[in-house]
Amino acid sequence: MAPEATVRERLAALTARGSLVREEGTKPRCLACGHRCLLAEGKEGVCRVRFVRDGELRVPWGYVSSIAADPIEKKPFFHVLPGATALSFGMLGCDFKCPFCQNWEISQTLRDQEADAWAGPRPADAEKIVATALAEGAAVVTSTYNEPLITAEWAGAIFARAHRAGLLTSFVSNGNATPEALDFLRPLVDAYKVDLKGMSEEGYRRVGGRLSVVLEALSGLVERGFWVEVVTLVVPGHNDSDGELRDAARFLRSLSPDLPWHVTAFHADYRMAGTPSTDVRTLLRAAEIGREEGLRYVYTGNLPGRTGSGETTFCPACRAPLVERRGFQVLACRIGADGACPACGTRIPGLWAPGVANPPERPGEPLVGRAG
């Protein structure tokens, strides 16, 4: 039997009835991602892993493709429990087709035969995943590696158990979310990282999405009170112009000056193996643009130790260094569970302790505790 057929058949067996769905006449419309696929009997969505069988939307359930204990900084979250361990799990599939994907063996299953030959689902139990997190000393459980929106129901089942065990939960996503998906996730997800892949509709068409949907989702995440951090992988020739980077920074600043923005270096991979990697100068320029546009927390990633203080969290009021990092390693952490700067008392937005949230400032609001 061909590898693709084997993976497809195994995935079809590891499903449950979906809840992110709306019936429209005789067809269900999937509401998990911005594609909003209207599906006839036997048809699958853009993601290839949500499909209709016997008139019912079937969605991924009860398996993982990968599971590992990672530093929370690897996700990356810089304002969530610095130095904590995150138990990360992934499934299979994606609603995008990024040519620079660095998890393509997992995300492009059923779309790329080379990926199918490598990846496969492993049956898993939600309680055991949470037990594994506790055994690993993790403080966070994270849905990542593939696109978690298309497997949101299964992640939600795990996250409900994780919350009962006192753990935080997080999503690492492309942000192609619907309002219905965000409402479903809000009680279940504490921190949500969005990959903002650029600021042009043309660029998003190349990866299989729409910029307008992602920007609306980002607004919705902030409005609903998720802790949000945003990553832009700076890809030469794709989204690295000053104009596009400035547009991204301005949009994020319009949501909140406290949204952390990670500008990270691209490394040649998948269908862009011939594209040069992002250099230090480009990454520093991107970070400077973010600060010029009024973002208080701009970080450089994927070039550890090569961008000066670009990995450090500073107090925006007195500029004291609060969390110093090199790559995924925390070198020093001077911020307490209450998120207060020890030098001047300014509250830094983030999730610095389980159950204690410092919300981001919204435009027009004062910075609490700003030094006079």
RAMO-V616083 format. One record per residue. PSI is psi in whole degrees, -180 to 180 (999 if undefined). OMEGA is omega as a letter, one per 40 degrees, with the letter a starting at -180 (999 if undefined). Layout:
# RAMO-V616083
psi=PSI omega=OMEGA
psi=PSI omega=OMEGA
This chain:
# RAMO-V616083
psi=139 omega=a
psi=149 omega=i
psi=-41 omega=a
psi=-46 omega=a
psi=-40 omega=a
psi=-48 omega=i
psi=-43 omega=a
psi=-46 omega=a
psi=-40 omega=i
psi=-40 omega=i
psi=-38 omega=a
psi=-29 omega=i
psi=-24 omega=a
psi=69 omega=a
psi=166 omega=i
psi=170 omega=i
psi=131 omega=a
psi=150 omega=i
psi=-20 omega=i
psi=77 omega=a
psi=151 omega=i
psi=132 omega=i
psi=130 omega=i
psi=99 omega=a
psi=-123 omega=a
psi=2 omega=a
psi=142 omega=i
psi=141 omega=i
psi=122 omega=i
psi=136 omega=a
psi=14 omega=a
psi=-36 omega=a
psi=175 omega=a
psi=-11 omega=i
psi=-26 omega=i
psi=56 omega=a
psi=130 omega=i
psi=117 omega=a
psi=130 omega=i
psi=168 omega=i
psi=131 omega=i
psi=-1 omega=a
psi=151 omega=i
psi=158 omega=i
psi=-179 omega=i
psi=-34 omega=a
psi=-19 omega=i
psi=-2 omega=a
psi=-7 omega=i
psi=128 omega=a
psi=167 omega=a
psi=129 omega=i
psi=128 omega=a
psi=40 omega=i
psi=8 omega=a
psi=137 omega=i
psi=120 omega=i
psi=137 omega=a
psi=156 omega=a
psi=140 omega=a
psi=139 omega=i
psi=30 omega=i
psi=167 omega=i
psi=156 omega=i
psi=-31 omega=a
psi=148 omega=i
psi=134 omega=a
psi=153 omega=i
psi=119 omega=a
psi=157 omega=i
psi=142 omega=i
psi=-28 omega=i
psi=-19 omega=a
psi=-16 omega=a
psi=-37 omega=e
psi=136 omega=i
psi=123 omega=i
psi=-13 omega=i
psi=29 omega=i
psi=109 omega=i
psi=69 omega=a
psi=132 omega=i
psi=-2 omega=a
psi=160 omega=i
psi=137 omega=i
psi=127 omega=i
psi=110 omega=a
psi=134 omega=i
psi=149 omega=i
psi=160 omega=i
psi=-142 omega=a
psi=146 omega=i
psi=164 omega=i
psi=155 omega=i
psi=0 omega=i
psi=170 omega=i
psi=58 omega=a
psi=126 omega=i
psi=-12 omega=i
psi=16 omega=a
psi=134 omega=i
psi=3 omega=i
psi=34 omega=a
psi=-28 omega=a
psi=-28 omega=i
psi=-47 omega=a
psi=-31 omega=a
psi=18 omega=i
psi=138 omega=a
psi=-3 omega=i
psi=-26 omega=a
psi=119 omega=a
psi=-32 omega=i
psi=-36 omega=i
psi=-42 omega=a
psi=-36 omega=a
psi=-21 omega=a
psi=-42 omega=a
psi=154 omega=i
psi=150 omega=i
psi=146 omega=i
psi=120 omega=a
psi=141 omega=a
psi=160 omega=a
psi=133 omega=a
psi=-43 omega=a
psi=-39 omega=a
psi=-33 omega=i
psi=-44 omega=i
psi=-41 omega=i
psi=-38 omega=i
psi=-42 omega=i
psi=-46 omega=i
psi=-40 omega=i
psi=-31 omega=i
psi=-3 omega=a
psi=22 omega=a
psi=147 omega=i
psi=-10 omega=a
psi=144 omega=i
psi=130 omega=a
psi=131 omega=i
psi=119 omega=a
psi=-167 omega=i
psi=-57 omega=i
psi=-169 omega=i
psi=113 omega=a
psi=-20 omega=i
psi=-37 omega=a
psi=-6 omega=i
psi=32 omega=a
psi=-36 omega=a
psi=-42 omega=i
psi=-43 omega=i
psi=-41 omega=i
psi=-39 omega=i
psi=-40 omega=i
psi=-43 omega=a
psi=-36 omega=i
psi=-41 omega=i
psi=-37 omega=i
psi=-42 omega=i
psi=-41 omega=i
psi=-27 omega=i
psi=3 omega=i
psi=15 omega=a
psi=151 omega=i
psi=163 omega=a
psi=152 omega=a
psi=155 omega=i
psi=139 omega=i
psi=104 omega=a
psi=160 omega=i
psi=-6 omega=i
psi=10 omega=a
psi=58 omega=a
psi=155 omega=i
psi=159 omega=i
psi=-36 omega=i
psi=-41 omega=i
psi=-40 omega=i
psi=-39 omega=i
psi=-39 omega=i
psi=-41 omega=a
psi=-22 omega=a
psi=-44 omega=i
psi=-11 omega=a
psi=-23 omega=a
psi=126 omega=i
psi=-46 omega=a
psi=140 omega=a
psi=116 omega=i
psi=131 omega=i
psi=132 omega=i
psi=105 omega=i
psi=106 omega=a
psi=2 omega=a
psi=-172 omega=a
psi=29 omega=i
psi=140 omega=i
psi=-35 omega=i
psi=-44 omega=i
psi=-40 omega=i
psi=-33 omega=i
psi=-35 omega=a
psi=-29 omega=a
psi=0 omega=i
psi=24 omega=a
psi=-169 omega=i
psi=128 omega=i
psi=-43 omega=a
psi=-37 omega=a
psi=-43 omega=a
psi=-41 omega=i
psi=-39 omega=i
psi=-39 omega=i
psi=-42 omega=i
psi=-44 omega=i
psi=-42 omega=a
psi=-37 omega=i
psi=-46 omega=a
psi=-44 omega=a
psi=-33 omega=a
psi=-7 omega=i
psi=15 omega=i
psi=149 omega=i
psi=123 omega=a
psi=132 omega=i
psi=148 omega=a
psi=136 omega=i
psi=134 omega=i
psi=112 omega=i
psi=115 omega=a
psi=105 omega=a
psi=118 omega=i
psi=129 omega=i
psi=-5 omega=a
psi=-48 omega=a
psi=22 omega=a
psi=11 omega=i
psi=151 omega=i
psi=-41 omega=a
psi=-44 omega=a
psi=-40 omega=i
psi=-39 omega=i
psi=-39 omega=i
psi=-41 omega=i
psi=-47 omega=a
psi=-41 omega=i
psi=-40 omega=i
psi=-46 omega=a
psi=-40 omega=i
psi=-33 omega=i
psi=-25 omega=i
psi=-46 omega=i
psi=136 omega=i
psi=-13 omega=a
psi=1 omega=i
psi=118 omega=i
psi=133 omega=i
psi=118 omega=i
psi=115 omega=i
psi=120 omega=a
psi=154 omega=a
psi=134 omega=i
psi=138 omega=i
psi=133 omega=a
psi=130 omega=a
psi=164 omega=i
psi=-120 omega=a
psi=4 omega=i
psi=37 omega=a
psi=-22 omega=i
psi=0 omega=a
psi=135 omega=a
psi=147 omega=i
psi=157 omega=i
psi=132 omega=a
psi=167 omega=a
psi=-43 omega=a
psi=-42 omega=i
psi=-42 omega=a
psi=-41 omega=i
psi=-37 omega=i
psi=-42 omega=i
psi=-43 omega=i
psi=-40 omega=i
psi=-39 omega=i
psi=-43 omega=i
psi=-43 omega=i
psi=-39 omega=i
psi=-33 omega=a
psi=3 omega=i
psi=9 omega=i
psi=132 omega=a
psi=-22 omega=a
psi=95 omega=a
psi=130 omega=a
psi=149 omega=i
psi=140 omega=a
psi=162 omega=i
psi=4 omega=i
psi=66 omega=a
psi=131 omega=i
psi=2 omega=a
psi=1 omega=a
psi=34 omega=i
psi=-124 omega=a
psi=21 omega=a
psi=-12 omega=i
psi=4 omega=a
psi=140 omega=i
psi=122 omega=i
psi=150 omega=i
psi=127 omega=a
psi=-15 omega=a
psi=-50 omega=a
psi=-3 omega=i
psi=18 omega=i
psi=137 omega=i
psi=124 omega=a
psi=-43 omega=i
psi=115 omega=i
psi=135 omega=a
psi=158 omega=i
psi=108 omega=a
psi=-125 omega=a
psi=5 omega=a
psi=131 omega=i
psi=119 omega=a
psi=-34 omega=i
psi=139 omega=i
psi=115 omega=a
psi=11 omega=a
psi=137 omega=a
psi=-179 omega=a
psi=-24 omega=i
psi=-3 omega=i
psi=13 omega=a
psi=140 omega=i
psi=126 omega=a
psi=-18 omega=a
psi=-41 omega=a
psi=-5 omega=i
psi=-2 omega=i
psi=134 omega=i
psi=126 omega=i
psi=126 omega=a
psi=142 omega=i
psi=-173 omega=i
psi=91 omega=a
psi=-12 omega=i
psi=149 omega=i
psi=129 omega=i
psi=-1 omega=i
psi=111 omega=a
psi=134 omega=i
psi=108 omega=a
psi=156 omega=i
psi=153 omega=i
psi=139 omega=i
psi=154 omega=a
psi=133 omega=i
psi=-11 omega=i
psi=149 omega=i
psi=155 omega=i
psi=115 omega=a
psi=130 omega=i
psi=13 omega=a
psi=135 omega=i
psi=142 omega=a
psi=999 omega=999
